Amino acid sequence: MEPENLLLDEFVLSLARSEHPRVCFVPTASGDAEGYVARFYRAFATLDCRPTDLPLFQRTTSDLASIVLAQDVIYVGGGSTANLLAIWRAHGLDRILRRAWKQGIVLSGVSAGMNCWFEESVTDSFDLGQLAPLRDGLGLLKGSSCPHFDGEPQRRPAFRRLVGANELADGWAADDGAALVFTGENLTEVVASRPDVSAYRVQ
């Protein structure tokens, strides 16, 4: 999200179990947008890693598991959370990612790539002008999530309203430039790429 500030990307790579980690970009939420994939390669080519990407709209392999489980880091891009989840399930990628998580592969992402790991989230997948609850995430992490807490004016009030009305479970929110770090199911730290951003518990 911040092409001139790769601190969070560097941090994600530092969590890997390899000094020269293999990192796979999953651009499903954007419809495998070519420009988005190109931006990923431009950013990660400057870092000490081995980047690759995993398209699903025009699959290039029949064995998704062998690709995913060979990675050190999975990096999920933004876009439509609802579409991402539906397409992953159609291809069986949801089950493979759960295996990756259990094997200790770092799972990460931005926007929809944050939402997907939780049970629930707030999303604009159904109407770009309207935020709504989505309750069928992968469920690796308990509760709900909200990215862009400071980056989009309606995110903060919408998430607080939905949690307050019990339309979403209690959850976590992150400003743009902030990241929540979970070990297993437990939050262990919050990191940020600049000093004026935060993450929040909303209940």
Salt bridges, closest charged atoms under 4 A:
GLU2 OE2 - ARG194 NH1 2.12
ASP48 OD1 - HIS20 ND1 2.52
ASP72 OD2 - ARG22 NE 3.26
GLU119 OE2 - LYS142 NZ 4.00
ASP124 OD2 - ARG155 NH2 3.95
ASP136 OD2 - ARG89 NH1 3.29
GLU152 OE1 - ARG155 NE 2.81
ASP176 OD1 - HIS148 ND1 2.79
ASP196 OD1 - ARG194 NE 3.36
